[in-house]
């Protein structure tokens, strides 16, 4: 069963390769979606795919790359409209800061 999950990751997650980490981890799991920095210092991401793979991805978000520090993750169900934010032709996009 396919699900869409929207997350906002709080902590030291900008300037440490966090978005690139998310892209690699998501593609490895066969997930679609996007990630972007937010002006408030958080990273926002959307993942779509098999429920078990999305759950694994959320656990990977809690770890992040070695230089990151994840304090908290806000998580909710995502929407198909949000998925359309990724760049046309991309499976997973790293988007501009919002």
PDB file as gemmi writes it, atoms N, CA and C in Angstrom:
CRYST1    1.000    1.000    1.000  90.00  90.00  90.00 P 1                      
ATOM      1  N   UNK A   1       0.831  -1.183   0.000  1.00  0.00           N  
ATOM      2  CA  UNK A   1       0.000   0.000   0.000  1.00  0.00           C  
ATOM      3  C   UNK A   1       0.881   1.253   0.000  1.00  0.00           C  
ATOM      4  N   UNK A   2       0.594   2.168  -0.885  1.00  0.00           N  
ATOM      5  CA  UNK A   2       1.373   3.390  -1.019  1.00  0.00           C  
ATOM      6  C   UNK A   2       0.826   4.471  -0.088  1.00  0.00           C  
ATOM      7  N   UNK A   3       1.742   5.198   0.560  1.00  0.00           N  
ATOM      8  CA  UNK A   3       1.378   6.293   1.457  1.00  0.00           C  
ATOM      9  C   UNK A   3       2.213   7.520   1.118  1.00  0.00           C  
ATOM     10  N   UNK A   4       1.737   8.674   1.571  1.00  0.00           N  
ATOM     11  CA  UNK A   4       2.486   9.921   1.439  1.00  0.00           C  
ATOM     12  C   UNK A   4       2.663  10.488   2.840  1.00  0.00           C  
ATOM     13  N   UNK A   5       3.902  10.826   3.177  1.00  0.00           N  
ATOM     14  CA  UNK A   5       4.201  11.362   4.501  1.00  0.00           C  
ATOM     15  C   UNK A   5       4.970  12.674   4.365  1.00  0.00           C  
ATOM     16  N   UNK A   6       4.535  13.678   5.105  1.00  0.00           N  
ATOM     17  CA  UNK A   6       5.167  14.998   5.139  1.00  0.00           C  
ATOM     18  C   UNK A   6       5.876  15.138   6.477  1.00  0.00           C  
ATOM     19  N   UNK A   7       7.143  15.568   6.458  1.00  0.00           N  
ATOM     20  CA  UNK A   7       7.893  15.746   7.698  1.00  0.00           C  
ATOM     21  C   UNK A   7       8.567  17.110   7.725  1.00  0.00           C  
ATOM     22  N   UNK A   8       8.730  17.622   8.926  1.00  0.00           N  
ATOM     23  CA  UNK A   8       9.567  18.803   9.174  1.00  0.00           C  
ATOM     24  C   UNK A   8      10.559  18.387  10.247  1.00  0.00           C  
ATOM     25  N   UNK A   9      11.839  18.522   9.918  1.00  0.00           N  
ATOM     26  CA  UNK A   9      12.909  18.053  10.798  1.00  0.00           C  
ATOM     27  C   UNK A   9      13.565  19.259  11.467  1.00  0.00           C  
ATOM     28  N   UNK A  10      13.594  19.238  12.795  1.00  0.00           N  
ATOM     29  CA  UNK A  10      14.164  20.315  13.598  1.00  0.00           C  
ATOM     30  C   UNK A  10      15.521  19.879  14.145  1.00  0.00           C  
ATOM     31  N   UNK A  11      16.414  20.829  14.289  1.00  0.00           N  
ATOM     32  CA  UNK A  11      17.734  20.558  14.849  1.00  0.00           C  
ATOM     33  C   UNK A  11      18.810  21.210  13.996  1.00  0.00           C  
ATOM     34  N   UNK A  12      19.997  20.653  14.056  1.00  0.00           N  
ATOM     35  CA  UNK A  12      21.099  21.136  13.201  1.00  0.00           C  
ATOM     36  C   UNK A  12      21.029  20.335  11.906  1.00  0.00           C  
ATOM     37  N   UNK A  13      20.197  20.815  10.971  1.00  0.00           N  
ATOM     38  CA  UNK A  13      19.918  20.059   9.755  1.00  0.00           C  
ATOM     39  C   UNK A  13      20.179  20.851   8.477  1.00  0.00           C  
ATOM     40  N   UNK A  14      20.674  22.067   8.616  1.00  0.00           N  
ATOM     41  CA  UNK A  14      21.059  22.833   7.429  1.00  0.00           C  
ATOM     42  C   UNK A  14      22.565  23.027   7.436  1.00  0.00           C  
ATOM     43  N   UNK A  15      23.159  22.968   6.244  1.00  0.00           N  
ATOM     44  CA  UNK A  15      24.598  23.133   6.117  1.00  0.00           C  
ATOM     45  C   UNK A  15      25.385  21.888   6.491  1.00  0.00           C  
ATOM     46  N   UNK A  16      24.703  20.746   6.588  1.00  0.00           N  
ATOM     47  CA  UNK A  16      25.370  19.499   6.987  1.00  0.00           C  
ATOM     48  C   UNK A  16      25.119  18.366   5.985  1.00  0.00           C  
ATOM     49  N   UNK A  17      24.553  18.684   4.814  1.00  0.00           N  
ATOM     50  CA  UNK A  17      24.284  17.660   3.805  1.00  0.00           C  
ATOM     51  C   UNK A  17      23.014  16.872   4.060  1.00  0.00           C  
ATOM     52  N   UNK A  18      22.113  17.432   4.850  1.00  0.00           N  
ATOM     53  CA  UNK A  18      20.911  16.697   5.224  1.00  0.00           C  
ATOM     54  C   UNK A  18      19.995  16.428   4.029  1.00  0.00           C  
ATOM     55  N   UNK A  19      19.783  17.419   3.161  1.00  0.00           N  
ATOM     56  CA  UNK A  19      18.904  17.210   2.000  1.00  0.00           C  
ATOM     57  C   UNK A  19      19.483  16.173   1.048  1.00  0.00           C  
ATOM     58  N   UNK A  20      20.781  16.228   0.812  1.00  0.00           N  
ATOM     59  CA  UNK A  20      21.422  15.231  -0.052  1.00  0.00           C  
ATOM     60  C   UNK A  20      21.300  13.838   0.563  1.00  0.00           C  
ATOM     61  N   UNK A  21      21.455  13.749   1.868  1.00  0.00           N  
ATOM     62  CA  UNK A  21      21.271  12.494   2.585  1.00  0.00           C  
ATOM     63  C   UNK A  21      19.854  11.960   2.355  1.00  0.00           C  
ATOM     64  N   UNK A  22      18.851  12.841   2.485  1.00  0.00           N  
ATOM     65  CA  UNK A  22      17.467  12.414   2.276  1.00  0.00           C  
ATOM     66  C   UNK A  22      17.248  11.913   0.861  1.00  0.00           C  
ATOM     67  N   UNK A  23      17.821  12.596  -0.104  1.00  0.00           N  
ATOM     68  CA  UNK A  23      17.656  12.183  -1.502  1.00  0.00           C  
ATOM     69  C   UNK A  23      18.216  10.776  -1.726  1.00  0.00           C  
ATOM     70  N   UNK A  24      19.423  10.539  -1.257  1.00  0.00           N  
ATOM     71  CA  UNK A  24      20.051   9.221  -1.437  1.00  0.00           C  
ATOM     72  C   UNK A  24      19.249   8.141  -0.720  1.00  0.00           C  
ATOM     73  N   UNK A  25      18.871   8.406   0.524  1.00  0.00           N  
ATOM     74  CA  UNK A  25      18.123   7.422   1.308  1.00  0.00           C  
ATOM     75  C   UNK A  25      16.762   7.121   0.679  1.00  0.00           C  
ATOM     76  N   UNK A  26      16.075   8.158   0.200  1.00  0.00           N  
ATOM     77  CA  UNK A  26      14.760   7.959  -0.414  1.00  0.00           C  
ATOM     78  C   UNK A  26      14.879   7.148  -1.702  1.00  0.00           C  
ATOM     79  N   UNK A  27      15.821   7.499  -2.548  1.00  0.00           N  
ATOM     80  CA  UNK A  27      15.990   6.774  -3.813  1.00  0.00           C  
ATOM     81  C   UNK A  27      16.393   5.328  -3.567  1.00  0.00           C  
ATOM     82  N   UNK A  28      17.227   5.097  -2.565  1.00  0.00           N  
ATOM     83  CA  UNK A  28      17.632   3.731  -2.208  1.00  0.00           C  
ATOM     84  C   UNK A  28      16.413   2.893  -1.834  1.00  0.00           C  
ATOM     85  N   UNK A  29      15.429   3.522  -1.211  1.00  0.00           N  
ATOM     86  CA  UNK A  29      14.220   2.819  -0.770  1.00  0.00           C  
ATOM     87  C   UNK A  29      13.117   2.811  -1.824  1.00  0.00           C  
ATOM     88  N   UNK A  30      13.380   3.389  -2.996  1.00  0.00           N  
ATOM     89  CA  UNK A  30      12.380   3.425  -4.051  1.00  0.00           C  
ATOM     90  C   UNK A  30      11.258   4.414  -3.803  1.00  0.00           C  
ATOM     91  N   UNK A  31      11.553   5.466  -3.025  1.00  0.00           N  
ATOM     92  CA  UNK A  31      10.538   6.461  -2.693  1.00  0.00           C  
ATOM     93  C   UNK A  31      10.591   7.647  -3.647  1.00  0.00           C  
ATOM     94  N   UNK A  32       9.460   8.274  -3.820  1.00  0.00           N  
ATOM     95  CA  UNK A  32       9.354   9.525  -4.563  1.00  0.00           C  
ATOM     96  C   UNK A  32       9.187  10.659  -3.562  1.00  0.00           C  
ATOM     97  N   UNK A  33       9.453  11.899  -4.009  1.00  0.00           N  
ATOM     98  CA  UNK A  33       9.208  13.032  -3.130  1.00  0.00           C  
ATOM     99  C   UNK A  33      10.151  14.180  -3.341  1.00  0.00           C  
ATOM    100  N   UNK A  34      10.373  14.937  -2.280  1.00  0.00           N  
ATOM    101  CA  UNK A  34      11.235  16.115  -2.330  1.00  0.00           C  
ATOM    102  C   UNK A  34      11.693  16.507  -0.933  1.00  0.00           C  
ATOM    103  N   UNK A  35      12.715  17.358  -0.900  1.00  0.00           N  
ATOM    104  CA  UNK A  35      13.226  17.920   0.356  1.00  0.00           C  
ATOM    105  C   UNK A  35      13.645  19.355   0.101  1.00  0.00           C  
ATOM    106  N   UNK A  36      13.500  20.193   1.110  1.00  0.00           N  
ATOM    107  CA  UNK A  36      13.942  21.593   0.982  1.00  0.00           C  
ATOM    108  C   UNK A  36      14.230  22.169   2.360  1.00  0.00           C  
ATOM    109  N   UNK A  37      15.156  23.138   2.369  1.00  0.00           N  
ATOM    110  CA  UNK A  37      15.395  23.923   3.574  1.00  0.00           C  
ATOM    111  C   UNK A  37      14.245  24.904   3.740  1.00  0.00           C  
ATOM    112  N   UNK A  38      13.999  25.267   4.991  1.00  0.00           N  
ATOM    113  CA  UNK A  38      13.029  26.314   5.290  1.00  0.00           C  
ATOM    114  C   UNK A  38      13.766  27.450   5.984  1.00  0.00           C  
ATOM    115  N   UNK A  39      13.245  28.640   5.804  1.00  0.00           N  
ATOM    116  CA  UNK A  39      13.910  29.830   6.365  1.00  0.00           C  
ATOM    117  C   UNK A  39      14.026  29.793   7.877  1.00  0.00           C  
ATOM    118  N   UNK A  40      13.214  28.981   8.545  1.00  0.00           N  
ATOM    119  CA  UNK A  40      13.274  28.903  10.007  1.00  0.00           C  
ATOM    120  C   UNK A  40      14.359  27.943  10.505  1.00  0.00           C  
ATOM    121  N   UNK A  41      15.173  27.385   9.580  1.00  0.00           N  
ATOM    122  CA  UNK A  41      16.270  26.506   9.967  1.00  0.00           C  
ATOM    123  C   UNK A  41      15.933  25.028   9.952  1.00  0.00           C  
ATOM    124  N   UNK A  42      14.685  24.682   9.640  1.00  0.00           N  
ATOM    125  CA  UNK A  42      14.289  23.293   9.561  1.00  0.00           C  
ATOM    126  C   UNK A  42      14.463  22.760   8.136  1.00  0.00           C  
ATOM    127  N   UNK A  43      14.298  21.452   7.974  1.00  0.00           N  
ATOM    128  CA  UNK A  43      14.231  20.830   6.661  1.00  0.00           C  
ATOM    129  C   UNK A  43      12.855  20.185   6.543  1.00  0.00           C  
ATOM    130  N   UNK A  44      12.215  20.432   5.418  1.00  0.00           N  
ATOM    131  CA  UNK A  44      10.894  19.896   5.131  1.00  0.00           C  
ATOM    132  C   UNK A  44      11.027  18.854   4.026  1.00  0.00           C  
ATOM    133  N   UNK A  45      10.301  17.758   4.135  1.00  0.00           N  
ATOM    134  CA  UNK A  45      10.387  16.714   3.114  1.00  0.00           C  
ATOM    135  C   UNK A  45       9.058  15.998   2.956  1.00  0.00           C  
ATOM    136  N   UNK A  46       8.878  15.408   1.785  1.00  0.00           N  
ATOM    137  CA  UNK A  46       7.701  14.616   1.479  1.00  0.00           C  
ATOM    138  C   UNK A  46       8.174  13.311   0.863  1.00  0.00           C  
ATOM    139  N   UNK A  47       7.629  12.203   1.345  1.00  0.00           N  
ATOM    140  CA  UNK A  47       8.000  10.882   0.840  1.00  0.00           C  
ATOM    141  C   UNK A  47       6.745  10.134   0.434  1.00  0.00           C  
ATOM    142  N   UNK A  48       6.796   9.474  -0.727  1.00  0.00           N  
ATOM    143  CA  UNK A  48       5.688   8.648  -1.174  1.00  0.00           C  
ATOM    144  C   UNK A  48       6.215   7.287  -1.593  1.00  0.00           C  
ATOM    145  N   UNK A  49       5.548   6.241  -1.126  1.00  0.00           N  
ATOM    146  CA  UNK A  49       5.923   4.888  -1.504  1.00  0.00           C  
ATOM    147  C   UNK A  49       5.274   3.879  -0.586  1.00  0.00           C  
ATOM    148  N   UNK A  50       5.781   2.659  -0.636  1.00  0.00           N  
ATOM    149  CA  UNK A  50       5.253   1.598   0.213  1.00  0.00           C  
ATOM    150  C   UNK A  50       5.380   2.002   1.687  1.00  0.00           C  
ATOM    151  N   UNK A  51       4.356   1.691   2.460  1.00  0.00           N  
ATOM    152  CA  UNK A  51       4.290   2.119   3.863  1.00  0.00           C  
ATOM    153  C   UNK A  51       5.516   1.686   4.657  1.00  0.00           C  
ATOM    154  N   UNK A  52       6.003   0.472   4.441  1.00  0.00           N  
ATOM    155  CA  UNK A  52       7.163   0.001   5.205  1.00  0.00           C  
ATOM    156  C   UNK A  52       8.416   0.788   4.840  1.00  0.00           C  
ATOM    157  N   UNK A  53       8.559   1.138   3.571  1.00  0.00           N  
ATOM    158  CA  UNK A  53       9.727   1.908   3.142  1.00  0.00           C  
ATOM    159  C   UNK A  53       9.653   3.338   3.670  1.00  0.00           C  
ATOM    160  N   UNK A  54       8.465   3.922   3.690  1.00  0.00           N  
ATOM    161  CA  UNK A  54       8.300   5.275   4.243  1.00  0.00           C  
ATOM    162  C   UNK A  54       8.617   5.260   5.734  1.00  0.00           C  
ATOM    163  N   UNK A  55       8.172   4.230   6.446  1.00  0.00           N  
ATOM    164  CA  UNK A  55       8.486   4.124   7.883  1.00  0.00           C  
ATOM    165  C   UNK A  55       9.992   4.023   8.096  1.00  0.00           C  
ATOM    166  N   UNK A  56      10.681   3.242   7.263  1.00  0.00           N  
ATOM    167  CA  UNK A  56      12.144   3.155   7.342  1.00  0.00           C  
ATOM    168  C   UNK A  56      12.781   4.510   7.074  1.00  0.00           C  
ATOM    169  N   UNK A  57      12.201   5.256   6.133  1.00  0.00           N  
ATOM    170  CA  UNK A  57      12.738   6.573   5.787  1.00  0.00           C  
ATOM    171  C   UNK A  57      12.604   7.534   6.950  1.00  0.00           C  
ATOM    172  N   UNK A  58      11.500   7.479   7.657  1.00  0.00           N  
ATOM    173  CA  UNK A  58      11.314   8.355   8.820  1.00  0.00           C  
ATOM    174  C   UNK A  58      12.367   8.031   9.881  1.00  0.00           C  
ATOM    175  N   UNK A  59      12.672   6.764  10.061  1.00  0.00           N  
ATOM    176  CA  UNK A  59      13.726   6.376  11.011  1.00  0.00           C  
ATOM    177  C   UNK A  59      15.080   6.900  10.546  1.00  0.00           C  
ATOM    178  N   UNK A  60      15.342   6.859   9.245  1.00  0.00           N  
ATOM    179  CA  UNK A  60      16.594   7.416   8.713  1.00  0.00           C  
ATOM    180  C   UNK A  60      16.648   8.921   8.957  1.00  0.00           C  
ATOM    181  N   UNK A  61      15.501   9.593   8.859  1.00  0.00           N  
ATOM    182  CA  UNK A  61      15.439  11.038   9.124  1.00  0.00           C  
ATOM    183  C   UNK A  61      15.878  11.341  10.555  1.00  0.00           C  
ATOM    184  N   UNK A  62      15.560  10.460  11.480  1.00  0.00           N  
ATOM    185  CA  UNK A  62      15.923  10.669  12.889  1.00  0.00           C  
ATOM    186  C   UNK A  62      17.438  10.608  13.092  1.00  0.00           C  
ATOM    187  N   UNK A  63      18.137   9.895  12.220  1.00  0.00           N  
ATOM    188  CA  UNK A  63      19.594   9.778  12.306  1.00  0.00           C  
ATOM    189  C   UNK A  63      20.276  10.903  11.538  1.00  0.00           C  
ATOM    190  N   UNK A  64      19.940  11.037  10.261  1.00  0.00           N  
ATOM    191  CA  UNK A  64      20.563  12.040   9.406  1.00  0.00           C  
ATOM    192  C   UNK A  64      22.019  11.727   9.148  1.00  0.00           C  
ATOM    193  N   UNK A  65      22.696  12.607   8.402  1.00  0.00           N  
ATOM    194  CA  UNK A  65      24.131  12.431   8.175  1.00  0.00           C  
ATOM    195  C   UNK A  65      24.907  12.678   9.468  1.00  0.00           C  
ATOM    196  N   UNK A  66      26.163  12.308   9.483  1.00  0.00           N  
ATOM    197  CA  UNK A  66      26.954  12.342  10.718  1.00  0.00           C  
ATOM    198  C   UNK A  66      27.065  13.728  11.354  1.00  0.00           C  
ATOM    199  N   UNK A  67      27.066  14.794  10.545  1.00  0.00           N  
ATOM    200  CA  UNK A  67      27.215  16.143  11.094  1.00  0.00           C  
ATOM    201  C   UNK A  67      25.895  16.735  11.596  1.00  0.00           C  
ATOM    202  N   UNK A  68      24.786  16.057  11.362  1.00  0.00           N  
ATOM    203  CA  UNK A  68      23.475  16.580  11.763  1.00  0.00           C  
ATOM    204  C   UNK A  68      23.160  16.232  13.211  1.00  0.00           C  
ATOM    205  N   UNK A  69      22.231  17.008  13.764  1.00  0.00           N  
ATOM    206  CA  UNK A  69      21.648  16.694  15.063  1.00  0.00           C  
ATOM    207  C   UNK A  69      20.138  16.891  14.932  1.00  0.00           C  
ATOM    208  N   UNK A  70      19.404  15.827  15.037  1.00  0.00           N  
ATOM    209  CA  UNK A  70      17.948  15.901  14.904  1.00  0.00           C  
ATOM    210  C   UNK A  70      17.338  15.986  16.300  1.00  0.00           C  
ATOM    211  N   UNK A  71      16.615  17.087  16.557  1.00  0.00           N  
ATOM    212  CA  UNK A  71      15.974  17.293  17.853  1.00  0.00           C  
ATOM    213  C   UNK A  71      14.538  16.781  17.869  1.00  0.00           C  
ATOM    214  N   UNK A  72      13.849  16.940  16.747  1.00  0.00           N  
ATOM    215  CA  UNK A  72      12.437  16.585  16.697  1.00  0.00           C  
ATOM    216  C   UNK A  72      12.000  16.453  15.245  1.00  0.00           C  
ATOM    217  N   UNK A  73      10.987  15.617  15.005  1.00  0.00           N  
ATOM    218  CA  UNK A  73      10.390  15.493  13.684  1.00  0.00           C  
ATOM    219  C   UNK A  73       8.884  15.643  13.825  1.00  0.00           C  
ATOM    220  N   UNK A  74       8.329  16.623  13.117  1.00  0.00           N  
ATOM    221  CA  UNK A  74       6.877  16.766  13.008  1.00  0.00           C  
ATOM    222  C   UNK A  74       6.461  15.960  11.787  1.00  0.00           C  
ATOM    223  N   UNK A  75       5.460  15.119  11.922  1.00  0.00           N  
ATOM    224  CA  UNK A  75       5.077  14.211  10.863  1.00  0.00           C  
ATOM    225  C   UNK A  75       3.562  14.217  10.696  1.00  0.00           C  
ATOM    226  N   UNK A  76       3.110  14.211   9.446  1.00  0.00           N  
ATOM    227  CA  UNK A  76       1.682  14.129   9.155  1.00  0.00           C  
ATOM    228  C   UNK A  76       1.498  13.463   7.796  1.00  0.00           C  
ATOM    229  N   UNK A  77       0.271  13.120   7.479  1.00  0.00           N  
ATOM    230  CA  UNK A  77      -0.037  12.570   6.165  1.00  0.00           C  
ATOM    231  C   UNK A  77       0.159  13.661   5.125  1.00  0.00           C  
ATOM    232  N   UNK A  78       0.812  13.316   4.022  1.00  0.00           N  
ATOM    233  CA  UNK A  78       1.007  14.252   2.931  1.00  0.00           C  
ATOM    234  C   UNK A  78      -0.092  14.122   1.892  1.00  0.00           C  
ATOM    235  N   UNK A  79      -0.050  15.001   0.886  1.00  0.00           N  
ATOM    236  CA  UNK A  79      -1.075  15.001  -0.163  1.00  0.00           C  
ATOM    237  C   UNK A  79      -0.442  14.897  -1.540  1.00  0.00           C  
ATOM    238  N   UNK A  80      -1.260  14.483  -2.491  1.00  0.00           N  
ATOM    239  CA  UNK A  80      -0.809  14.415  -3.882  1.00  0.00           C  
ATOM    240  C   UNK A  80      -0.458  15.807  -4.394  1.00  0.00           C  
ATOM    241  N   UNK A  81      -1.186  16.827  -3.940  1.00  0.00           N  
ATOM    242  CA  UNK A  81      -0.863  18.199  -4.347  1.00  0.00           C  
ATOM    243  C   UNK A  81       0.536  18.584  -3.898  1.00  0.00           C  
ATOM    244  N   UNK A  82       0.924  18.192  -2.693  1.00  0.00           N  
ATOM    245  CA  UNK A  82       2.271  18.499  -2.198  1.00  0.00           C  
ATOM    246  C   UNK A  82       3.326  17.762  -3.020  1.00  0.00           C  
ATOM    247  N   UNK A  83       3.021  16.553  -3.452  1.00  0.00           N  
ATOM    248  CA  UNK A  83       3.975  15.791  -4.259  1.00  0.00           C  
ATOM    249  C   UNK A  83       4.274  16.508  -5.565  1.00  0.00           C  
ATOM    250  N   UNK A  84       3.316  17.253  -6.074  1.00  0.00           N  
ATOM    251  CA  UNK A  84       3.499  17.973  -7.341  1.00  0.00           C  
ATOM    252  C   UNK A  84       4.515  19.106  -7.247  1.00  0.00           C  
ATOM    253  N   UNK A  85       5.016  19.408  -6.051  1.00  0.00           N  
ATOM    254  CA  UNK A  85       6.043  20.447  -5.910  1.00  0.00           C  
ATOM    255  C   UNK A  85       7.386  20.002  -6.487  1.00  0.00           C  
ATOM    256  N   UNK A  86       7.607  18.694  -6.611  1.00  0.00           N  
ATOM    257  CA  UNK A  86       8.901  18.242  -7.144  1.00  0.00           C  
ATOM    258  C   UNK A  86       9.018  18.650  -8.610  1.00  0.00           C  
ATOM    259  N   UNK A  87      10.253  18.727  -9.070  1.00  0.00           N  
ATOM    260  CA  UNK A  87      10.514  19.128 -10.447  1.00  0.00           C  
ATOM    261  C   UNK A  87      10.023  18.061 -11.419  1.00  0.00           C  
ATOM    262  N   UNK A  88       9.504  18.505 -12.521  1.00  0.00           N  
ATOM    263  CA  UNK A  88       8.981  17.611 -13.555  1.00  0.00           C  
ATOM    264  C   UNK A  88      10.080  16.646 -14.011  1.00  0.00           C  
ATOM    265  N   UNK A  89       9.767  15.370 -14.049  1.00  0.00           N  
ATOM    266  CA  UNK A  89      10.719  14.356 -14.494  1.00  0.00           C  
ATOM    267  C   UNK A  89      11.573  13.772 -13.382  1.00  0.00           C  
ATOM    268  N   UNK A  90      11.569  14.394 -12.217  1.00  0.00           N  
ATOM    269  CA  UNK A  90      12.361  13.888 -11.073  1.00  0.00           C  
ATOM    270  C   UNK A  90      11.560  12.839 -10.310  1.00  0.00           C  
ATOM    271  N   UNK A  91      12.277  11.864  -9.804  1.00  0.00           N  
ATOM    272  CA  UNK A  91      11.686  10.929  -8.852  1.00  0.00           C  
ATOM    273  C   UNK A  91      11.720  11.571  -7.465  1.00  0.00           C  
ATOM    274  N   UNK A  92      12.857  12.193  -7.136  1.00  0.00           N  
ATOM    275  CA  UNK A  92      13.027  12.914  -5.877  1.00  0.00           C  
ATOM    276  C   UNK A  92      13.764  14.203  -6.163  1.00  0.00           C  
ATOM    277  N   UNK A  93      13.232  15.315  -5.721  1.00  0.00           N  
ATOM    278  CA  UNK A  93      13.820  16.629  -5.977  1.00  0.00           C  
ATOM    279  C   UNK A  93      14.344  17.274  -4.705  1.00  0.00           C  
ATOM    280  N   UNK A  94      15.473  17.945  -4.807  1.00  0.00           N  
ATOM    281  CA  UNK A  94      15.945  18.834  -3.746  1.00  0.00           C  
ATOM    282  C   UNK A  94      15.550  20.238  -4.224  1.00  0.00           C  
ATOM    283  N   UNK A  95      14.614  20.842  -3.518  1.00  0.00           N  
ATOM    284  CA  UNK A  95      14.012  22.105  -3.929  1.00  0.00           C  
ATOM    285  C   UNK A  95      14.690  23.299  -3.277  1.00  0.00           C  
ATOM    286  N   UNK A  96      14.397  24.465  -3.803  1.00  0.00           N  
ATOM    287  CA  UNK A  96      14.905  25.719  -3.244  1.00  0.00           C  
ATOM    288  C   UNK A  96      14.279  25.971  -1.868  1.00  0.00           C  
ATOM    289  N   UNK A  97      14.941  26.774  -1.083  1.00  0.00           N  
ATOM    290  CA  UNK A  97      14.469  27.147   0.253  1.00  0.00           C  
ATOM    291  C   UNK A  97      13.081  27.792   0.170  1.00  0.00           C  
ATOM    292  N   UNK A  98      12.241  27.433   1.119  1.00  0.00           N  
ATOM    293  CA  UNK A  98      10.882  27.994   1.170  1.00  0.00           C  
ATOM    294  C   UNK A  98      10.721  28.884   2.379  1.00  0.00           C  
TER     295      UNK A  98                                                      
END                                                                             
